[in-house]
Amino acid sequence: MLGRSSPEDGTAVGMRRANEPSTGRQIGVSVALLVIDLMVVAGMLYGYGIAGWADSYDSDSGSPSSASETASQAAWLLGGGAVVTGGGLLALGWRIPGLAQVVVLGCGAALFSHLAGGG
């Protein structure tokens, strides 16, 4: 057993903690959550487009647009989702899906925040 360390001392190179999920399982969960996240963002983007389309028929230009209100709500919802789901997964030790949630939902929140500002 020259050059190999015993599992008892915890220094083996290929060892991971017993309660950590496997990388394959984390990637599978990431892909499933990515599909769900993209569907949610697409639905919110569709709602924003419909609100903008409806605003084009509104003759009262003094009122705030419902499209910017819709974008603001979407930004808050996606930002909260990034914090809750991404942070929760990271706290549980699921690093890959946690980071994927933070990045995807955070970028969606940034997109809608930009749209709410009139961009």
Sequence and secondary structure as in RCSB ss.txt:
>XXXX:A:sequence
MLGRSSPEDGTAVGMRRANEPSTGRQIGVSVALLVIDLMVVAGMLYGYGIAGWADSYDSDSGSPSSASETASQAA
WLLGGGAVVTGGGLLALGWRIPGLAQVVVLGCGAALFSHLAGGG
>XXXX:A:secstr
 TT   GGGT  TT   TTS  HHHHHHHHHHHHHHHHHHHHHHHHHHHHHHHHHTT   TTS  HHHHHHHHHH
HHHHHHIIIIIHHHHHTT HHHHHHHHHHHHHHHHHHHHHHTT 
